[in-house]
């Protein structure tokens, strides 16, 4: 086996950039000492319940109109 061809592994901390979690999300091993992720389960809209439908050019209404789902059915 050749020596010196494998990268050095560090104890790696995974940190979220959202600022909501001020500490380390979890610790793993990697070739870099620190990994910063853009979004985590504490700030992701799906997990926080603040998910919004972004409507560009009326596509959501067009979908509801095409497949027969209107505001009357969703309100009832």
PDB file with SEQRES, HELIX, SHEET and CRYST1 records, atoms N, CA, C and O in Angstrom:
SEQRES   1 A   76  UNK UNK UNK UNK UNK UNK UNK UNK UNK UNK UNK UNK UNK          
SEQRES   2 A   76  UNK UNK UNK UNK UNK UNK UNK UNK UNK UNK UNK UNK UNK          
SEQRES   3 A   76  UNK UNK UNK UNK UNK UNK UNK UNK UNK UNK UNK UNK UNK          
SEQRES   4 A   76  UNK UNK UNK UNK UNK UNK UNK UNK UNK UNK UNK UNK UNK          
SEQRES   5 A   76  UNK UNK UNK UNK UNK UNK UNK UNK UNK UNK UNK UNK UNK          
SEQRES   6 A   76  UNK UNK UNK UNK UNK UNK UNK UNK UNK UNK UNK                  
HELIX    1 AA1 UNK A   45  UNK A   48  1                                   4    
HELIX    2 AA2 UNK A   59  UNK A   66  1                                   8    
HELIX    3 AA3 UNK A   71  UNK A   75  1                                   5    
SHEET    1 AA1 3 UNK A  26  UNK A  30  0                                        
SHEET    2 AA1 3 UNK A  10  UNK A  16 -1                                        
SHEET    3 AA1 3 UNK A  34  UNK A  37  1                                        
CRYST1    1.000    1.000    1.000  90.00  90.00  90.00 P 1           1          
ATOM      1  N   UNK A   1       0.838  -1.174   0.000  1.00  0.00           N  
ATOM      2  CA  UNK A   1       0.000   0.000   0.000  1.00  0.00           C  
ATOM      3  C   UNK A   1       0.888   1.244   0.000  1.00  0.00           C  
ATOM      4  O   UNK A   1       1.867   1.319   0.743  1.00  0.00           O  
ATOM      5  N   UNK A   2       0.535   2.214  -0.840  1.00  0.00           N  
ATOM      6  CA  UNK A   2       1.328   3.431  -0.935  1.00  0.00           C  
ATOM      7  C   UNK A   2       1.069   4.326   0.264  1.00  0.00           C  
ATOM      8  O   UNK A   2      -0.051   4.401   0.769  1.00  0.00           O  
ATOM      9  N   UNK A   3       2.097   4.990   0.704  1.00  0.00           N  
ATOM     10  CA  UNK A   3       1.948   5.930   1.812  1.00  0.00           C  
ATOM     11  C   UNK A   3       1.845   7.346   1.262  1.00  0.00           C  
ATOM     12  O   UNK A   3       2.428   7.672   0.228  1.00  0.00           O  
ATOM     13  N   UNK A   4       1.096   8.176   1.968  1.00  0.00           N  
ATOM     14  CA  UNK A   4       1.003   9.583   1.607  1.00  0.00           C  
ATOM     15  C   UNK A   4      -0.011   9.903   0.515  1.00  0.00           C  
ATOM     16  O   UNK A   4      -0.033  11.034   0.030  1.00  0.00           O  
ATOM     17  N   UNK A   5      -0.859   8.946   0.106  1.00  0.00           N  
ATOM     18  CA  UNK A   5      -1.830   9.249  -0.942  1.00  0.00           C  
ATOM     19  C   UNK A   5      -3.227   9.527  -0.379  1.00  0.00           C  
ATOM     20  O   UNK A   5      -4.091  10.043  -1.088  1.00  0.00           O  
ATOM     21  N   UNK A   6      -3.444   9.192   0.864  1.00  0.00           N  
ATOM     22  CA  UNK A   6      -4.762   9.400   1.461  1.00  0.00           C  
ATOM     23  C   UNK A   6      -4.829  10.762   2.146  1.00  0.00           C  
ATOM     24  O   UNK A   6      -3.856  11.202   2.760  1.00  0.00           O  
ATOM     25  N   UNK A   7      -5.982  11.431   2.041  1.00  0.00           N  
ATOM     26  CA  UNK A   7      -6.099  12.736   2.697  1.00  0.00           C  
ATOM     27  C   UNK A   7      -6.191  12.588   4.207  1.00  0.00           C  
ATOM     28  O   UNK A   7      -6.573  11.538   4.725  1.00  0.00           O  
ATOM     29  N   UNK A   8      -5.834  13.660   4.902  1.00  0.00           N  
ATOM     30  CA  UNK A   8      -5.920  13.652   6.350  1.00  0.00           C  
ATOM     31  C   UNK A   8      -7.370  13.948   6.750  1.00  0.00           C  
ATOM     32  O   UNK A   8      -7.990  14.869   6.217  1.00  0.00           O  
ATOM     33  N   UNK A   9      -7.899  13.169   7.681  1.00  0.00           N  
ATOM     34  CA  UNK A   9      -9.262  13.363   8.156  1.00  0.00           C  
ATOM     35  C   UNK A   9      -9.243  14.119   9.473  1.00  0.00           C  
ATOM     36  O   UNK A   9      -8.441  13.841  10.365  1.00  0.00           O  
ATOM     37  N   UNK A  10     -10.151  15.083   9.570  1.00  0.00           N  
ATOM     38  CA  UNK A  10     -10.289  15.897  10.768  1.00  0.00           C  
ATOM     39  C   UNK A  10     -11.621  15.592  11.436  1.00  0.00           C  
ATOM     40  O   UNK A  10     -12.538  15.057  10.813  1.00  0.00           O  
ATOM     41  N   UNK A  11     -11.709  15.938  12.700  1.00  0.00           N  
ATOM     42  CA  UNK A  11     -12.988  15.946  13.382  1.00  0.00           C  
ATOM     43  C   UNK A  11     -13.687  17.215  12.911  1.00  0.00           C  
ATOM     44  O   UNK A  11     -13.225  18.317  13.207  1.00  0.00           O  
ATOM     45  N   UNK A  12     -14.791  17.079  12.184  1.00  0.00           N  
ATOM     46  CA  UNK A  12     -15.413  18.180  11.470  1.00  0.00           C  
ATOM     47  C   UNK A  12     -16.717  18.590  12.139  1.00  0.00           C  
ATOM     48  O   UNK A  12     -17.556  17.743  12.447  1.00  0.00           O  
ATOM     49  N   UNK A  13     -16.886  19.892  12.363  1.00  0.00           N  
ATOM     50  CA  UNK A  13     -18.125  20.439  12.897  1.00  0.00           C  
ATOM     51  C   UNK A  13     -18.955  20.994  11.751  1.00  0.00           C  
ATOM     52  O   UNK A  13     -18.443  21.729  10.907  1.00  0.00           O  
ATOM     53  N   UNK A  14     -20.242  20.641  11.721  1.00  0.00           N  
ATOM     54  CA  UNK A  14     -21.160  21.151  10.710  1.00  0.00           C  
ATOM     55  C   UNK A  14     -21.979  22.263  11.351  1.00  0.00           C  
ATOM     56  O   UNK A  14     -22.658  22.044  12.354  1.00  0.00           O  
ATOM     57  N   UNK A  15     -21.912  23.467  10.761  1.00  0.00           N  
ATOM     58  CA  UNK A  15     -22.526  24.662  11.327  1.00  0.00           C  
ATOM     59  C   UNK A  15     -23.474  25.263  10.284  1.00  0.00           C  
ATOM     60  O   UNK A  15     -23.156  25.307   9.095  1.00  0.00           O  
ATOM     61  N   UNK A  16     -24.644  25.727  10.746  1.00  0.00           N  
ATOM     62  CA  UNK A  16     -25.613  26.363   9.848  1.00  0.00           C  
ATOM     63  C   UNK A  16     -25.340  27.864   9.776  1.00  0.00           C  
ATOM     64  O   UNK A  16     -24.992  28.487  10.780  1.00  0.00           O  
ATOM     65  N   UNK A  17     -25.499  28.437   8.590  1.00  0.00           N  
ATOM     66  CA  UNK A  17     -25.284  29.875   8.395  1.00  0.00           C  
ATOM     67  C   UNK A  17     -26.489  30.721   8.770  1.00  0.00           C  
ATOM     68  O   UNK A  17     -26.414  31.949   8.726  1.00  0.00           O  
ATOM     69  N   UNK A  18     -27.608  30.085   9.140  1.00  0.00           N  
ATOM     70  CA  UNK A  18     -28.831  30.847   9.388  1.00  0.00           C  
ATOM     71  C   UNK A  18     -28.729  31.717  10.631  1.00  0.00           C  
ATOM     72  O   UNK A  18     -29.438  32.718  10.730  1.00  0.00           O  
ATOM     73  N   UNK A  19     -27.893  31.377  11.556  1.00  0.00           N  
ATOM     74  CA  UNK A  19     -27.748  32.171  12.764  1.00  0.00           C  
ATOM     75  C   UNK A  19     -28.724  31.783  13.853  1.00  0.00           C  
ATOM     76  O   UNK A  19     -28.577  32.209  14.999  1.00  0.00           O  
ATOM     77  N   UNK A  20     -29.735  30.966  13.506  1.00  0.00           N  
ATOM     78  CA  UNK A  20     -30.706  30.554  14.512  1.00  0.00           C  
ATOM     79  C   UNK A  20     -30.087  29.548  15.475  1.00  0.00           C  
ATOM     80  O   UNK A  20     -30.336  29.593  16.679  1.00  0.00           O  
ATOM     81  N   UNK A  21     -29.302  28.669  14.950  1.00  0.00           N  
ATOM     82  CA  UNK A  21     -28.585  27.712  15.786  1.00  0.00           C  
ATOM     83  C   UNK A  21     -27.171  28.243  15.950  1.00  0.00           C  
ATOM     84  O   UNK A  21     -26.379  28.195  15.010  1.00  0.00           O  
ATOM     85  N   UNK A  22     -26.853  28.739  17.114  1.00  0.00           N  
ATOM     86  CA  UNK A  22     -25.568  29.404  17.349  1.00  0.00           C  
ATOM     87  C   UNK A  22     -24.399  28.428  17.481  1.00  0.00           C  
ATOM     88  O   UNK A  22     -23.239  28.839  17.464  1.00  0.00           O  
ATOM     89  N   UNK A  23     -24.702  27.145  17.610  1.00  0.00           N  
ATOM     90  CA  UNK A  23     -23.626  26.197  17.835  1.00  0.00           C  
ATOM     91  C   UNK A  23     -23.474  25.220  16.689  1.00  0.00           C  
ATOM     92  O   UNK A  23     -23.836  25.507  15.548  1.00  0.00           O  
ATOM     93  N   UNK A  24     -22.944  24.085  17.011  1.00  0.00           N  
ATOM     94  CA  UNK A  24     -22.663  23.038  16.048  1.00  0.00           C  
ATOM     95  C   UNK A  24     -23.905  22.173  15.879  1.00  0.00           C  
ATOM     96  O   UNK A  24     -24.519  21.757  16.861  1.00  0.00           O  
ATOM     97  N   UNK A  25     -24.277  21.901  14.613  1.00  0.00           N  
ATOM     98  CA  UNK A  25     -25.413  21.018  14.352  1.00  0.00           C  
ATOM     99  C   UNK A  25     -25.063  19.575  14.713  1.00  0.00           C  
ATOM    100  O   UNK A  25     -25.781  18.915  15.465  1.00  0.00           O  
ATOM    101  N   UNK A  26     -23.954  19.105  14.164  1.00  0.00           N  
ATOM    102  CA  UNK A  26     -23.453  17.779  14.496  1.00  0.00           C  
ATOM    103  C   UNK A  26     -21.979  17.704  14.140  1.00  0.00           C  
ATOM    104  O   UNK A  26     -21.451  18.582  13.458  1.00  0.00           O  
ATOM    105  N   UNK A  27     -21.326  16.664  14.600  1.00  0.00           N  
ATOM    106  CA  UNK A  27     -19.902  16.475  14.366  1.00  0.00           C  
ATOM    107  C   UNK A  27     -19.698  15.193  13.578  1.00  0.00           C  
ATOM    108  O   UNK A  27     -20.321  14.169  13.861  1.00  0.00           O  
ATOM    109  N   UNK A  28     -18.830  15.259  12.598  1.00  0.00           N  
ATOM    110  CA  UNK A  28     -18.522  14.104  11.774  1.00  0.00           C  
ATOM    111  C   UNK A  28     -17.034  14.130  11.446  1.00  0.00           C  
ATOM    112  O   UNK A  28     -16.289  14.922  12.023  1.00  0.00           O  
ATOM    113  N   UNK A  29     -16.599  13.287  10.541  1.00  0.00           N  
ATOM    114  CA  UNK A  29     -15.214  13.300  10.092  1.00  0.00           C  
ATOM    115  C   UNK A  29     -15.179  13.681   8.617  1.00  0.00           C  
ATOM    116  O   UNK A  29     -15.986  13.203   7.820  1.00  0.00           O  
ATOM    117  N   UNK A  30     -14.228  14.551   8.266  1.00  0.00           N  
ATOM    118  CA  UNK A  30     -14.119  15.010   6.888  1.00  0.00           C  
ATOM    119  C   UNK A  30     -12.693  15.448   6.615  1.00  0.00           C  
ATOM    120  O   UNK A  30     -11.845  15.478   7.508  1.00  0.00           O  
ATOM    121  N   UNK A  31     -12.451  15.789   5.353  1.00  0.00           N  
ATOM    122  CA  UNK A  31     -11.118  16.278   4.979  1.00  0.00           C  
ATOM    123  C   UNK A  31     -10.957  17.758   5.261  1.00  0.00           C  
ATOM    124  O   UNK A  31      -9.862  18.299   5.108  1.00  0.00           O  
ATOM    125  N   UNK A  32     -12.032  18.426   5.673  1.00  0.00           N  
ATOM    126  CA  UNK A  32     -11.971  19.834   6.065  1.00  0.00           C  
ATOM    127  C   UNK A  32     -12.396  19.940   7.523  1.00  0.00           C  
ATOM    128  O   UNK A  32     -13.236  19.159   7.971  1.00  0.00           O  
ATOM    129  N   UNK A  33     -11.842  20.881   8.273  1.00  0.00           N  
ATOM    130  CA  UNK A  33     -12.158  20.962   9.700  1.00  0.00           C  
ATOM    131  C   UNK A  33     -13.538  21.532  10.018  1.00  0.00           C  
ATOM    132  O   UNK A  33     -14.041  21.328  11.123  1.00  0.00           O  
ATOM    133  N   UNK A  34     -14.173  22.253   9.061  1.00  0.00           N  
ATOM    134  CA  UNK A  34     -15.474  22.858   9.341  1.00  0.00           C  
ATOM    135  C   UNK A  34     -16.287  22.939   8.059  1.00  0.00           C  
ATOM    136  O   UNK A  34     -15.767  23.313   7.007  1.00  0.00           O  
ATOM    137  N   UNK A  35     -17.577  22.586   8.149  1.00  0.00           N  
ATOM    138  CA  UNK A  35     -18.494  22.669   7.016  1.00  0.00           C  
ATOM    139  C   UNK A  35     -19.626  23.603   7.415  1.00  0.00           C  
ATOM    140  O   UNK A  35     -20.257  23.422   8.456  1.00  0.00           O  
ATOM    141  N   UNK A  36     -19.879  24.612   6.570  1.00  0.00           N  
ATOM    142  CA  UNK A  36     -20.985  25.527   6.809  1.00  0.00           C  
ATOM    143  C   UNK A  36     -22.086  25.221   5.801  1.00  0.00           C  
ATOM    144  O   UNK A  36     -21.855  25.259   4.592  1.00  0.00           O  
ATOM    145  N   UNK A  37     -23.284  24.918   6.300  1.00  0.00           N  
ATOM    146  CA  UNK A  37     -24.417  24.630   5.438  1.00  0.00           C  
ATOM    147  C   UNK A  37     -25.325  25.850   5.383  1.00  0.00           C  
ATOM    148  O   UNK A  37     -25.351  26.649   6.319  1.00  0.00           O  
ATOM    149  N   UNK A  38     -26.072  25.998   4.287  1.00  0.00           N  
ATOM    150  CA  UNK A  38     -26.927  27.169   4.108  1.00  0.00           C  
ATOM    151  C   UNK A  38     -28.222  27.070   4.890  1.00  0.00           C  
ATOM    152  O   UNK A  38     -28.754  28.087   5.336  1.00  0.00           O  
ATOM    153  N   UNK A  39     -28.736  25.866   5.065  1.00  0.00           N  
ATOM    154  CA  UNK A  39     -30.040  25.715   5.688  1.00  0.00           C  
ATOM    155  C   UNK A  39     -30.055  24.424   6.499  1.00  0.00           C  
ATOM    156  O   UNK A  39     -29.447  23.424   6.119  1.00  0.00           O  
ATOM    157  N   UNK A  40     -30.766  24.470   7.627  1.00  0.00           N  
ATOM    158  CA  UNK A  40     -30.848  23.291   8.496  1.00  0.00           C  
ATOM    159  C   UNK A  40     -32.309  23.046   8.862  1.00  0.00           C  
ATOM    160  O   UNK A  40     -33.194  23.769   8.405  1.00  0.00           O  
ATOM    161  N   UNK A  41     -32.558  22.052   9.667  1.00  0.00           N  
ATOM    162  CA  UNK A  41     -33.932  21.733  10.048  1.00  0.00           C  
ATOM    163  C   UNK A  41     -34.521  22.769  10.992  1.00  0.00           C  
ATOM    164  O   UNK A  41     -35.739  22.808  11.164  1.00  0.00           O  
ATOM    165  N   UNK A  42     -33.698  23.607  11.607  1.00  0.00           N  
ATOM    166  CA  UNK A  42     -34.217  24.653  12.482  1.00  0.00           C  
ATOM    167  C   UNK A  42     -34.683  25.886  11.706  1.00  0.00           C  
ATOM    168  O   UNK A  42     -35.495  26.660  12.213  1.00  0.00           O  
ATOM    169  N   UNK A  43     -34.184  26.077  10.493  1.00  0.00           N  
ATOM    170  CA  UNK A  43     -34.556  27.265   9.729  1.00  0.00           C  
ATOM    171  C   UNK A  43     -35.241  26.943   8.402  1.00  0.00           C  
ATOM    172  O   UNK A  43     -35.672  27.862   7.707  1.00  0.00           O  
ATOM    173  N   UNK A  44     -35.353  25.674   8.033  1.00  0.00           N  
ATOM    174  CA  UNK A  44     -36.003  25.320   6.773  1.00  0.00           C  
ATOM    175  C   UNK A  44     -37.511  25.552   6.866  1.00  0.00           C  
ATOM    176  O   UNK A  44     -38.126  25.150   7.854  1.00  0.00           O  
ATOM    177  N   UNK A  45     -38.121  26.186   5.869  1.00  0.00           N  
ATOM    178  CA  UNK A  45     -39.551  26.507   5.939  1.00  0.00           C  
ATOM    179  C   UNK A  45     -40.453  25.287   6.100  1.00  0.00           C  
ATOM    180  O   UNK A  45     -41.510  25.399   6.721  1.00  0.00           O  
ATOM    181  N   UNK A  46     -40.080  24.140   5.570  1.00  0.00           N  
ATOM    182  CA  UNK A  46     -40.911  22.947   5.706  1.00  0.00           C  
ATOM    183  C   UNK A  46     -41.017  22.510   7.163  1.00  0.00           C  
ATOM    184  O   UNK A  46     -42.091  22.117   7.619  1.00  0.00           O  
ATOM    185  N   UNK A  47     -39.926  22.575   7.881  1.00  0.00           N  
ATOM    186  CA  UNK A  47     -39.907  22.127   9.275  1.00  0.00           C  
ATOM    187  C   UNK A  47     -40.425  23.184  10.239  1.00  0.00           C  
ATOM    188  O   UNK A  47     -40.937  22.846  11.306  1.00  0.00           O  
ATOM    189  N   UNK A  48     -40.301  24.457   9.879  1.00  0.00           N  
ATOM    190  CA  UNK A  48     -40.746  25.521  10.783  1.00  0.00           C  
ATOM    191  C   UNK A  48     -42.221  25.858  10.601  1.00  0.00           C  
ATOM    192  O   UNK A  48     -42.807  26.523  11.456  1.00  0.00           O  
ATOM    193  N   UNK A  49     -42.832  25.414   9.504  1.00  0.00           N  
ATOM    194  CA  UNK A  49     -44.238  25.685   9.264  1.00  0.00           C  
ATOM    195  C   UNK A  49     -44.509  27.030   8.634  1.00  0.00           C  
ATOM    196  O   UNK A  49     -45.658  27.471   8.602  1.00  0.00           O  
ATOM    197  N   UNK A  50     -43.491  27.690   8.136  1.00  0.00           N  
ATOM    198  CA  UNK A  50     -43.659  28.994   7.504  1.00  0.00           C  
ATOM    199  C   UNK A  50     -43.512  28.893   5.990  1.00  0.00           C  
ATOM    200  O   UNK A  50     -43.099  29.849   5.334  1.00  0.00           O  
ATOM    201  N   UNK A  51     -43.852  27.729   5.441  1.00  0.00           N  
ATOM    202  CA  UNK A  51     -43.700  27.514   4.010  1.00  0.00           C  
ATOM    203  C   UNK A  51     -44.695  28.368   3.245  1.00  0.00           C  
ATOM    204  O   UNK A  51     -45.872  28.436   3.600  1.00  0.00           O  
ATOM    205  N   UNK A  52     -44.215  29.021   2.188  1.00  0.00           N  
ATOM    206  CA  UNK A  52     -45.038  29.896   1.379  1.00  0.00           C  
ATOM    207  C   UNK A  52     -44.992  29.418  -0.068  1.00  0.00           C  
ATOM    208  O   UNK A  52     -43.977  28.901  -0.533  1.00  0.00           O  
ATOM    209  N   UNK A  53     -46.094  29.597  -0.761  1.00  0.00           N  
ATOM    210  CA  UNK A  53     -46.121  29.292  -2.182  1.00  0.00           C  
ATOM    211  C   UNK A  53     -45.775  30.572  -2.923  1.00  0.00           C  
ATOM    212  O   UNK A  53     -46.475  31.578  -2.811  1.00  0.00           O  
ATOM    213  N   UNK A  54     -44.697  30.522  -3.675  1.00  0.00           N  
ATOM    214  CA  UNK A  54     -44.273  31.681  -4.440  1.00  0.00           C  
ATOM    215  C   UNK A  54     -44.920  31.564  -5.812  1.00  0.00           C  
ATOM    216  O   UNK A  54     -44.624  30.638  -6.567  1.00  0.00           O  
ATOM    217  N   UNK A  55     -45.791  32.492  -6.130  1.00  0.00           N  
ATOM    218  CA  UNK A  55     -46.533  32.459  -7.376  1.00  0.00           C  
ATOM    219  C   UNK A  55     -45.900  33.421  -8.373  1.00  0.00           C  
ATOM    220  O   UNK A  55     -45.907  34.636  -8.179  1.00  0.00           O  
ATOM    221  N   UNK A  56     -45.356  32.857  -9.432  1.00  0.00           N  
ATOM    222  CA  UNK A  56     -44.787  33.690 -10.481  1.00  0.00           C  
ATOM    223  C   UNK A  56     -45.678  33.582 -11.701  1.00  0.00           C  
ATOM    224  O   UNK A  56     -45.877  32.494 -12.242  1.00  0.00           O  
ATOM    225  N   UNK A  57     -46.204  34.694 -12.126  1.00  0.00           N  
ATOM    226  CA  UNK A  57     -47.038  34.814 -13.325  1.00  0.00           C  
ATOM    227  C   UNK A  57     -48.328  34.011 -13.213  1.00  0.00           C  
ATOM    228  O   UNK A  57     -48.830  33.524 -14.226  1.00  0.00           O  
ATOM    229  N   UNK A  58     -48.878  33.859 -12.009  1.00  0.00           N  
ATOM    230  CA  UNK A  58     -50.177  33.215 -11.839  1.00  0.00           C  
ATOM    231  C   UNK A  58     -50.184  31.727 -12.107  1.00  0.00           C  
ATOM    232  O   UNK A  58     -51.224  31.185 -12.481  1.00  0.00           O  
ATOM    233  N   UNK A  59     -49.084  31.057 -11.935  1.00  0.00           N  
ATOM    234  CA  UNK A  59     -48.995  29.636 -12.246  1.00  0.00           C  
ATOM    235  C   UNK A  59     -49.793  28.771 -11.281  1.00  0.00           C  
ATOM    236  O   UNK A  59     -50.346  27.746 -11.678  1.00  0.00           O  
ATOM    237  N   UNK A  60     -49.856  29.173 -10.025  1.00  0.00           N  
ATOM    238  CA  UNK A  60     -50.616  28.391  -9.049  1.00  0.00           C  
ATOM    239  C   UNK A  60     -52.100  28.454  -9.379  1.00  0.00           C  
ATOM    240  O   UNK A  60     -52.780  27.428  -9.351  1.00  0.00           O  
ATOM    241  N   UNK A  61     -52.611  29.637  -9.690  1.00  0.00           N  
ATOM    242  CA  UNK A  61     -54.017  29.770 -10.063  1.00  0.00           C  
ATOM    243  C   UNK A  61     -54.312  29.026 -11.352  1.00  0.00           C  
ATOM    244  O   UNK A  61     -55.373  28.419 -11.495  1.00  0.00           O  
ATOM    245  N   UNK A  62     -53.377  29.072 -12.290  1.00  0.00           N  
ATOM    246  CA  UNK A  62     -53.544  28.358 -13.552  1.00  0.00           C  
ATOM    247  C   UNK A  62     -53.627  26.848 -13.301  1.00  0.00           C  
ATOM    248  O   UNK A  62     -54.425  26.156 -13.933  1.00  0.00           O  
ATOM    249  N   UNK A  63     -52.810  26.344 -12.389  1.00  0.00           N  
ATOM    250  CA  UNK A  63     -52.844  24.933 -12.039  1.00  0.00           C  
ATOM    251  C   UNK A  63     -54.174  24.563 -11.400  1.00  0.00           C  
ATOM    252  O   UNK A  63     -54.781  23.556 -11.763  1.00  0.00           O  
ATOM    253  N   UNK A  64     -54.631  25.378 -10.444  1.00  0.00           N  
ATOM    254  CA  UNK A  64     -55.902  25.104  -9.784  1.00  0.00           C  
ATOM    255  C   UNK A  64     -57.059  25.171 -10.783  1.00  0.00           C  
ATOM    256  O   UNK A  64     -57.988  24.366 -10.711  1.00  0.00           O  
ATOM    257  N   UNK A  65     -57.007  26.108 -11.695  1.00  0.00           N  
ATOM    258  CA  UNK A  65     -58.064  26.247 -12.689  1.00  0.00           C  
ATOM    259  C   UNK A  65     -58.080  25.045 -13.637  1.00  0.00           C  
ATOM    260  O   UNK A  65     -59.144  24.546 -14.001  1.00  0.00           O  
ATOM    261  N   UNK A  66     -56.909  24.596 -14.023  1.00  0.00           N  
ATOM    262  CA  UNK A  66     -56.795  23.484 -14.964  1.00  0.00           C  
ATOM    263  C   UNK A  66     -57.274  22.172 -14.352  1.00  0.00           C  
ATOM    264  O   UNK A  66     -57.923  21.376 -15.031  1.00  0.00           O  
ATOM    265  N   UNK A  67     -56.968  21.938 -13.099  1.00  0.00           N  
ATOM    266  CA  UNK A  67     -57.302  20.670 -12.477  1.00  0.00           C  
ATOM    267  C   UNK A  67     -58.518  20.750 -11.562  1.00  0.00           C  
ATOM    268  O   UNK A  67     -58.759  19.831 -10.778  1.00  0.00           O  
ATOM    269  N   UNK A  68     -59.282  21.826 -11.649  1.00  0.00           N  
ATOM    270  CA  UNK A  68     -60.558  21.925 -10.969  1.00  0.00           C  
ATOM    271  C   UNK A  68     -60.501  22.232  -9.489  1.00  0.00           C  
ATOM    272  O   UNK A  68     -61.503  22.069  -8.793  1.00  0.00           O  
ATOM    273  N   UNK A  69     -59.381  22.662  -8.995  1.00  0.00           N  
ATOM    274  CA  UNK A  69     -59.295  23.029  -7.581  1.00  0.00           C  
ATOM    275  C   UNK A  69     -59.354  24.542  -7.494  1.00  0.00           C  
ATOM    276  O   UNK A  69     -58.484  25.244  -8.008  1.00  0.00           O  
ATOM    277  N   UNK A  70     -60.380  25.027  -6.844  1.00  0.00           N  
ATOM    278  CA  UNK A  70     -60.521  26.471  -6.704  1.00  0.00           C  
ATOM    279  C   UNK A  70     -60.547  26.853  -5.239  1.00  0.00           C  
ATOM    280  O   UNK A  70     -60.401  25.998  -4.367  1.00  0.00           O  
ATOM    281  N   UNK A  71     -60.728  28.117  -4.969  1.00  0.00           N  
ATOM    282  CA  UNK A  71     -60.790  28.585  -3.602  1.00  0.00           C  
ATOM    283  C   UNK A  71     -62.024  28.073  -2.885  1.00  0.00           C  
ATOM    284  O   UNK A  71     -62.006  27.915  -1.664  1.00  0.00           O  
ATOM    285  N   UNK A  72     -63.111  27.808  -3.630  1.00  0.00           N  
ATOM    286  CA  UNK A  72     -64.337  27.325  -3.021  1.00  0.00           C  
ATOM    287  C   UNK A  72     -64.133  25.943  -2.415  1.00  0.00           C  
ATOM    288  O   UNK A  72     -64.653  25.662  -1.335  1.00  0.00           O  
ATOM    289  N   UNK A  73     -63.388  25.081  -3.090  1.00  0.00           N  
ATOM    290  CA  UNK A  73     -63.158  23.740  -2.571  1.00  0.00           C  
ATOM    291  C   UNK A  73     -62.199  23.750  -1.396  1.00  0.00           C  
ATOM    292  O   UNK A  73     -62.368  22.963  -0.465  1.00  0.00           O  
ATOM    293  N   UNK A  74     -61.195  24.622  -1.411  1.00  0.00           N  
ATOM    294  CA  UNK A  74     -60.223  24.654  -0.335  1.00  0.00           C  
ATOM    295  C   UNK A  74     -60.799  25.293   0.936  1.00  0.00           C  
ATOM    296  O   UNK A  74     -60.389  24.948   2.044  1.00  0.00           O  
ATOM    297  N   UNK A  75     -61.753  26.228   0.773  1.00  0.00           N  
ATOM    298  CA  UNK A  75     -62.347  26.878   1.934  1.00  0.00           C  
ATOM    299  C   UNK A  75     -63.379  25.996   2.618  1.00  0.00           C  
ATOM    300  O   UNK A  75     -63.579  26.108   3.827  1.00  0.00           O  
ATOM    301  N   UNK A  76     -64.041  25.115   1.862  1.00  0.00           N  
ATOM    302  CA  UNK A  76     -65.109  24.268   2.419  1.00  0.00           C  
ATOM    303  C   UNK A  76     -64.602  23.137   3.235  1.00  0.00           C  
ATOM    304  O   UNK A  76     -65.391  22.351   3.759  1.00  0.00           O  
TER     305      UNK A  76                                                      
END                                                                             
